[in-house]
Amino acid sequence: MARITILGAGITSLSIAYSLPKSHRITILASDLPGDLPHSQTWASPHACAGWVALGGLNPLEEQMQLDALCFLRRLAITNPESGVRRARVTDVHDEPDANGPWYRNRVPGYSEQEQQSQEGKDGSASLVTSYGSVVIDPSVLLPWLRRELESQGVEFVRVGRVERLSELGFAGGDVVVNASGLGSLALADVADDQVVSDRTYTVRVRSRFEGMFVRRGKGHQYTYVFGRGDGTAVLGGISDPVGDKVRTSEEVRAEIIRRAHENLAEYFPSADPSDYEVVEDMVGIRPLRFAGVRVEKETIGGQNVVHAYGTTIGGYIHSFGLARQAARLVDDFLFQL
């Protein structure tokens, strides 16, 4: 039995704990824990729109982690529907498609594609419309569900204050420390990853009969997404700003996001006026971003074996159990050293 300490309690940390052998003694340390209400804005996982949409893979490993996560989540939706994960089909529109096509072409379930005139329709360019089998996730259900599952397996959750450095975690007695702290990896003195930055993201949840998934990757890196939760609500998103920018008002966010939903899905959002919808929740969260992509590697810091698992940028759920699979392998690498 090995002792594993995981720093962080977001979707990455929970996925790793779920993926490690049940014979390990696992402790999760974090200042924010699943089930906390209200959620801290600096804890990204509860505020996510949460669905699987292929991101731009920086390398083959990142692509494979995304595909592995999709495979696991689609299976979870069938075996444990109470987990808050539901299978759905996504329409994924690229207004500036790559000349070689998307990397996930024919690698995801039920993939299809077609061209259509671009939304602007003035320059004669064509958008690429892809569609494939995916999942939509309700973080308010999945995160507490994972905690209950893990606790039933003996995983211990411990609330801690600010951690200054990974070497402080020796008190937990871990054979391996897993650093899944996300934004915390910038502040940890013995990690100090200057590739990590943050932004503020806004989403709106409204009453809607839309149950599918829609994403538009617009020109100028503008994203619009609408995910039906399957409970009579849909989450609308696509606005993010640097944390240093002025915080937008809920009225401003609603007007912009609902306008985009109307332009793309008029059948389900027939009006561009926010007052025509019942707003269930305005969500604002701080997301960690990492310019260099996902960091999943092992090192020894001050005599402590450490596995780093962070840097998924906007793709915490998209990488989730795929990143966890890689992190679990690295934990094994440490444990099988003589």
SVG drawing of the C-alpha trace seen along z (x, -y; Angstrom):
<svg xmlns="http://www.w3.org/2000/svg" viewBox="-40 -48 57 51">
<polyline fill="none" stroke="black" stroke-width="0.4" points="0.0,0.0 1.5,-3.3 0.6,-6.7 -0.4,-9.2 -1.1,-12.9 -3.0,-15.0 -2.9,-18.7 -6.2,-20.2 -9.8,-18.9 -11.0,-19.9 -11.9,-17.6 -8.2,-16.8 -7.5,-15.7 -10.7,-13.7 -10.1,-11.9 -6.6,-11.0 -7.7,-9.7 -10.5,-7.7 -7.9,-6.2 -5.3,-5.1 -5.4,-1.6 -7.8,-1.3 -5.1,0.4 -3.3,-3.0 -3.9,-5.2 -4.9,-8.5 -5.3,-11.9 -6.7,-14.9 -5.7,-18.3 -7.4,-21.5 -8.8,-24.8 -12.0,-24.3 -13.7,-20.9 -16.6,-19.3 -19.9,-20.2 -18.8,-23.7 -21.4,-26.4 -21.0,-29.0 -18.1,-28.1 -15.0,-30.2 -14.5,-32.0 -10.8,-30.9 -11.9,-27.3 -12.6,-26.7 -14.2,-23.2 -17.7,-24.1 -18.1,-27.0 -17.4,-25.1 -19.9,-24.9 -18.6,-21.3 -18.9,-19.2 -16.4,-17.4 -15.4,-19.4 -12.0,-18.7 -9.4,-21.3 -6.5,-22.1 -4.0,-19.3 -0.5,-20.8 1.0,-17.3 -0.1,-13.7 -0.2,-13.1 -2.6,-15.9 -4.8,-14.6 -4.8,-11.1 -5.5,-12.4 -8.6,-14.1 -9.8,-11.0 -9.2,-8.8 -11.3,-11.2 -14.1,-11.1 -14.0,-7.3 -14.2,-7.1 -16.9,-9.7 -19.1,-8.2 -18.9,-4.9 -19.6,-6.5 -22.7,-8.1 -24.1,-4.6 -22.8,-2.8 -23.5,-5.6 -26.1,-8.0 -26.5,-9.4 -23.0,-10.9 -24.3,-13.9 -22.6,-12.8 -25.0,-12.4 -24.2,-11.4 -25.1,-14.0 -24.2,-14.9 -22.3,-18.1 -22.4,-20.4 -18.9,-21.9 -18.6,-24.8 -15.1,-26.1 -15.3,-29.5 -11.6,-29.4 -11.0,-25.7 -7.5,-24.2 -6.5,-23.3 -5.7,-19.8 -9.0,-19.4 -9.5,-18.9 -7.1,-16.5 -10.1,-14.6 -11.5,-13.8 -12.7,-10.1 -11.3,-9.6 -14.5,-10.4 -17.8,-8.5 -20.1,-9.1 -18.0,-11.8 -19.4,-13.7 -18.6,-17.0 -19.9,-19.4 -19.1,-22.9 -21.4,-25.8 -21.2,-29.5 -19.5,-31.4 -21.7,-33.3 -20.5,-36.7 -21.1,-35.5 -19.1,-38.4 -15.7,-36.9 -16.9,-33.7 -15.2,-31.6 -16.8,-28.5 -17.2,-27.2 -16.6,-23.6 -19.4,-22.0 -18.5,-18.9 -20.7,-16.6 -19.8,-13.7 -20.8,-11.8 -19.8,-13.5 -21.0,-14.1 -22.4,-17.0 -21.6,-17.2 -23.2,-18.9 -20.4,-19.8 -22.8,-20.4 -23.6,-16.6 -20.3,-15.1 -18.0,-16.7 -19.9,-15.6 -20.6,-12.2 -16.9,-11.6 -16.2,-12.7 -18.8,-10.2 -17.4,-7.4 -13.8,-8.2 -14.7,-8.5 -16.5,-5.1 -13.2,-3.7 -11.3,-5.2 -9.9,-8.4 -9.6,-11.1 -10.4,-14.8 -8.6,-17.3 -9.2,-21.1 -6.0,-23.1 -5.1,-26.7 -2.6,-28.2 0.2,-25.9 3.5,-27.8 5.5,-24.9 5.1,-21.2 7.9,-20.3 5.5,-21.4 3.3,-18.4 5.7,-16.0 3.3,-16.1 0.8,-14.0 3.4,-11.2 3.1,-10.7 5.3,-8.3 4.2,-10.4 2.7,-13.9 0.6,-14.7 0.5,-18.4 -2.9,-19.0 -3.2,-22.6 -3.9,-24.3 -3.4,-28.0 -1.6,-27.2 1.4,-26.0 2.2,-29.7 2.3,-30.5 4.0,-27.4 7.6,-28.5 9.2,-25.2 7.2,-25.0 6.8,-28.7 5.6,-27.9 5.5,-31.2 3.7,-29.7 0.5,-29.7 -1.8,-32.7 -5.5,-33.1 -8.6,-34.6 -12.2,-35.3 -14.9,-33.4 -18.6,-34.1 -21.5,-31.8 -25.3,-32.0 -27.7,-29.2 -31.3,-29.6 -34.5,-27.6 -34.5,-26.0 -35.7,-22.8 -32.4,-22.6 -30.7,-19.3 -27.9,-19.1 -24.5,-20.7 -23.4,-23.5 -20.0,-25.2 -18.9,-27.9 -15.2,-28.6 -15.6,-32.1 -13.2,-34.4 -10.7,-36.2 -10.8,-33.3 -14.4,-34.1 -16.0,-31.0 -19.7,-30.5 -21.1,-27.4 -24.5,-26.2 -24.8,-23.0 -28.2,-21.5 -28.0,-20.0 -30.9,-17.7 -32.8,-19.0 -34.7,-21.8 -31.8,-24.2 -28.9,-25.1 -25.6,-26.8 -24.5,-29.5 -20.9,-30.8 -18.1,-32.2 -17.0,-35.3 -13.6,-35.5 -11.3,-38.4 -7.9,-38.8 -8.4,-38.8 -7.1,-42.4 -9.8,-43.7 -12.9,-45.3 -15.5,-42.8 -18.5,-42.7 -22.0,-43.2 -24.5,-40.3 -26.7,-42.4 -23.9,-43.0 -22.9,-39.3 -26.5,-38.1 -27.1,-40.5 -24.0,-39.3 -24.3,-35.6 -28.0,-35.3 -27.6,-37.3 -25.1,-34.7 -27.3,-31.9 -30.2,-33.5 -28.0,-34.0 -26.9,-30.3 -29.9,-28.4 -32.9,-30.6 -35.2,-27.5 -34.4,-27.2 -33.6,-30.8 -36.1,-32.8 -35.4,-36.1 -32.2,-38.0 -33.7,-39.8 -32.5,-38.4 -35.8,-39.5 -37.5,-36.8 -35.7,-34.0 -35.7,-32.8 -32.1,-33.1 -31.3,-30.3 -27.8,-31.3 -25.0,-33.8 -21.6,-32.1 -18.2,-33.7 -15.0,-31.7 -11.3,-32.2 -9.6,-29.7 -5.9,-28.7 -4.3,-28.8 -1.0,-27.5 0.7,-28.7 2.9,-25.6 0.0,-23.2 -0.6,-20.4 2.2,-19.5 2.2,-15.8 5.6,-14.8 7.5,-13.6 10.4,-15.0 11.9,-14.9 11.8,-18.1 13.7,-18.3 13.7,-14.5 9.9,-14.3 8.6,-12.4 6.2,-14.6 3.9,-14.1 2.7,-17.3 -0.7,-17.2 -2.0,-20.6 -2.2,-23.1 -5.4,-21.9 -6.4,-25.5 -10.1,-25.5 -10.1,-21.7 -10.3,-20.4 -13.2,-18.1 -12.0,-17.5 -8.7,-16.0 -9.9,-14.8 -9.6,-11.0 -7.2,-11.0 -4.7,-13.1 -5.5,-11.0 -4.5,-7.9 -1.1,-9.4 -0.6,-10.7 -1.4,-7.3 1.3,-5.8 3.9,-8.3 2.9,-7.5 3.6,-3.8 7.0,-4.7 8.0,-6.1 6.5,-3.2 8.3,-0.6 11.8,-2.1 14.2,0.0"/>
</svg>
